Amino acid sequence: MVALKECFEAKDGLKIFLECYGDVSDGFTSTEVKHSIDEDKNLINTHIDFWKTLSNIIDDYDNFRFYNKFILHTTAKIKKGSIFENWINDSADDKVKKILGVKSNDTIKKYFENVKNLSSEDLKNIVNKFEIKDNQKSAKEYYAEILLEHSAIINIVTKENRESFICSLLGYISTELITAEKYQWRIDIDNFRENFQVYANHYKISDLKFPISKIEADSYFKDNFHFVKELEKIKYDSAIGVSMKNYLRANDSQIKMINARKCLVENLENYDEEIFEIADETKYSHIDQLTDTCDKVEKSRRYFDVTIDKVSTKTKIEGVTQTSSYYPKGRFLYNIENRSLNLNLRNESE
């Protein structure tokens, strides 16, 4: 299950290895996953999970030497007073000193000897990259709270179908073991994404119908808006009324979309970025055309009109259908309202 989460979050082109180079590895970070059925189990100085993990890294150090991080992911909780209590803040020297100062026992003897026989520099290099994630969720909790609620899932799969979808993905990962060459279990992320999409198509949430807003603008409140002041600066009073209506309706529709499906937040943010990029690129193309003798106020009004026309064609929001034309116009005005853009064109030298 930890591997599946890593697949959700991995960058394009990566390969996730399972049961080699640690339980889960992406070639940069190796994670060892330890699950205890004893809810009260503590991570003590002689806990076998720590010592075995550290010893395994040492045994395969030629492969691990250039890794950035080693993670012990465990449901056990760090015991107060143990060598792990201040692990996150301890220096590499302090960690080595504490590790070698542990009184060994029969359970960890062979692992302890392996650690003790490693050179001081190599041991410091390992522990400096060694992170302990203690008190992690049980398998049941991890499945229900992490996997089923992951943004990669809730954004595209209906709640009643999420378990079936997750089981399909876990089945895919298991199949990769069965078909693996040279017994090397690995997940190619690009292939995983292709299969993810195939499975998702069976359970995909239908797109949300764009919620139409019928809010009307009251000119009495126009002084409350920065974009109105920007329009006044370029002497475009005739555009204020319809701009207020577009801005208010777009804002109202956005709130309705988020309330209907919180999973749309990221898509709406991406859409806003696209609108900003169109407006920003258009602005600089207009600035390049400015001359010392041109009417900059008129050019600013022209920039506003051209941008409104351009963004009006951007009516596709991922996960939403039938977007009204006022929405892109209103989101352009949002960029002016939050001062990411201004309408008054100036040469770079001014």
N, C-alpha and C positions, 0 to 999 in steps of 0.2 A: 504493500500500500504506500509506503514511503517512496518507493521507486515510481509509482504512478503519479504522485504529486510532483516529483522531480521532472517527469515527462511533461506535465502540464506547464511547468515554469522554465523549462530548458530553452536555451537559445537555438536558433536554426543551425543545422549542420552538426550538432553535437551527437555523441553516442553515449547512452547510459549503460553501464556495465553492472550486472547483477551477479552476486556470489563470486566475484573475482575482483581483486583490488578493493576489498571490503565488501560489505553487503550491497551497497549502492555507490557507484562512482561515475563521474562525468569526465574523468581524466584530469581534473583539477582539484576536486574535493572528493575524499573518500569518507563514506558514512557507515558506521557499524551500528546496527539496530538491535537493541536488547529489550525484550519484553518480559516482565515478571508478573506472574499471576498473583503474587503477594502484594497487595496494595500498600502495605506498610513497610516494604523493603527499603532499606537505606543503602546508599553507596558509601561503603566504609573503606578504610585504607587497604584492606586485603580482598576487596571485591573482585572476583574472578573476571567479570566482564571488562573491567578496566585493564587488568594486567594481561589478559589474553589479547585484547585489542592492540595494546601497545606492543606486545611481543610479535604479533602478526605483522605489524608495520615494519618492525626490525627485520623479520625474516625475509620480507619482500622489499627491502629498502632500495634496491637497485631500480625498481619500478616506481617507488614512492618518493624518491629523493627530490623530485622537482614538483611535487604536489604543493598546492597552496594551503590546504587545510585538511585536517583529520577530525572527524566528528564522532563522538560517542553519543548516540541518541538512545536514551534509556528511560524506562518508566520508574526506575529507582530514584529516590530523592537523596541529594547530597547530605550526609550526616554532619551536624554541627560538630566542630572540633576535629574533623577529619582533614587529611591533606588536601582535600578538594574544596574546602569551604570558601577559600578566597582565590580559587584557581584562576578565575577570569582576570584578576588584578595582579597576580603573582608574576614576577619576572621569570625568564627561562631558568636562570641560575637558582632561584628559590624553588621552582618546581622540581628541578633535578635533585636538589638537596633533600627536599621532602620525600621524593620517591625513593631515593637510595637509603633514606633513614627509616623506612618502614620495616618492621620486624616480620620477616617472611614466615610462612607456614606451609603445611603439606599441600594445601589447595593451590597456592600460587608459586610454589618453589621453582618449578622449571621455567616459568615465565619470568620470575624475578631474576633468576640467574642470567637469562637471556638479556634482560634489560641492563643488569649490572655489568655485563661483559662488553656492552657497546661503548664506543669511545664517547667521552664527555661532550665533544663538539657535535657529534651526530645526535646524541640524546637531546641536547639543548635545542638543536634544529627541529627535532620532532615535536617536543613538548611545547615549543613556541607556536607551533601550528595546530596544537591539539586542543579542541574545544569540547567541553562537556555540556550537553543539553540534557539536564536531568528533569525528573518529574514530568515526563512527557505523557501524553494521553494513552490510555489503554487501546488495544486494537479496536474494540467496539466503539470507543469514543472517537478514535482517529477516523474510522470509517464514516460515522454519522456526522461528526462536527467539522472535519477537515475535507474529506473527499466529497461527500454529498453536498457540502455548502461551498465548494471551491468556485471561484468566479468563472473558471473555464467551463463549469457545468451549469450553474444557475443562469448564465446568460443565454443558454441555447436550448436547454432541456427542461421540459415541464416537470414539476415536482414529483408527480406520480410515476414518472418514467426514469428518474435519476438512478435508482438502484439497478434497474435492468441495464441501463447505459454503462454504469460503472462495472458491472459484471462482464459486459461485453469487452471492455477495455482490459480488465484483469485477465480475461480469457485470451485476448490477443497477446498480452505479455507472456503468458504461460506457453502459448504456441511458439513464440520466439525461442524458448528454451528447447522445445522438442525438435525444432528445425535448425538449431544452431550448429554451425560447423566447428569442429575441434573442441566441442563442449564449452565454447565461450558464449555465455548468455549475455546478449547485448541488444539494446533497443536503439535503432537508428531513428533519431527524432523526426527527420523529414518523412520517413515512412510511417512513423507513428501518427503524424499530423494528417497524412492522407487517409489512413484507416480511421482515425478519430472522426474525420468529416463524414466518411461513409456510414459509420455507426450513428453519428449525430443526425444524419438525414432521416433516420427511422423515428427519431424522438423529438425532432426540432419543434420549438415553440413557434406558433404562428405569429406573424408580424402584428404589432399593435397598430390599430387604425388611429391615425393622427387625430388627437382631440382638438376640435375646432374651438377657438375662443371668440366670443362676441363682445368682449369688453370695449367700451367706447372711451375715447380720450376726452378729458375735461381741460380746456385751455387754462382754467383757473390755476392748475397745478404745474403749468409749464416751467415755471422758474425753479422747480425742484430737480430738473433734469439737466445734466451737464451737456448732453448732445444737443439740447435746444439752444444752449448758449453758443455752442460751436456753429450751429446753423445761423444764428443771429450774427456772429462775427463775419460770416461770408455773405451776409445780407440775403439769406434765403428763407425769409419768413413764410413764403408760400408753401414750403416743404414741411413746416413744423407740425401742422395738424395731422397729416397722414403718417408722418414719422412717429409721432407719439402713439398713434393707434397701432402701427406695426410693432413698435417696441413693447408696448403693454400686452398685446395679444401674444407675441412670441414668448414673452416671459411667463404668461399665464399657461400657455400650452406646454412649455417646458416643465413647469411644476406639475401639471396633470400627468405628463408622461412618466416623470420620476415617481410620482405617487402610485401610478398604475403598475410600473415595473422598475424597481430600483436597479435592476441589472442593466438598464439602459444608460446609466450615468456615464460610463466610459464612452459609449457610442456617441452620446450627445456632446461630450467634451471633445472628442475627435472631430465631430462635425463643426464645432465652434472654431477649432484650429484651422480647418479648411477654409472657413469663411474669412478668418483673419488673414491667412496667407493670400487669398485672392485680393482682399482690400489693400494689403501692404504692397504686393507686387504692382497693383494698378496705381497706387500712389506714387511709387518711385518712377514708373514709366511717365507719369504726368510731370513730375518734378524735372525729369530730364528734358522736357520740352519747354520749360520756362525760359524766358528771355528777360533782359532788363527793362524792356519796353512793354511787355505784355501785361494785361490786367489780371493780376494774381487772384483777385477775388472771384472774377468770372471763371478763371481756370479751376479754382477750388470748387465752385458750384458744378462745373463740368465733371470734375473728378467724382463728386458725390453721385451725380446722375449715372455716370458710366459704371461705377461700382455697384449701385443698386441694380442696374440691368444685369451685370455679370453674376452677382450672387443669386439673383432671382431664378437662375437655371439650376441651382444646387438644391434640389428638392428631395434628394434621396438620403435618408438617414437609415443606417443599418438597423434592422429590427422594427422599422416603422413604415407604414404605407400611407399614400395619399397626403403627403405633406402640403400644407397650404402655402401659397406664395408669400404670405406675410412673414412666415417664419425666418427664412434666410435674410430678409430685409431687416427684421427686428434684431437678429443676432449680429448683423453688421453694426447696427446702432448700439448694441451692447458693448462692442469693442470701443466705440467712441465714449460711451457712458463711463466705462471703467478706465478711460484715459490710455488704453493701449494704442489708440489711433487718434489723430486730430485731423480736422478738415482743412485747416488753413495752410495751403501749400507755401513752402519756402525753399529757396535754393540752399544747398548745403553750406554755402559761404555766408549765409545770413544768420 
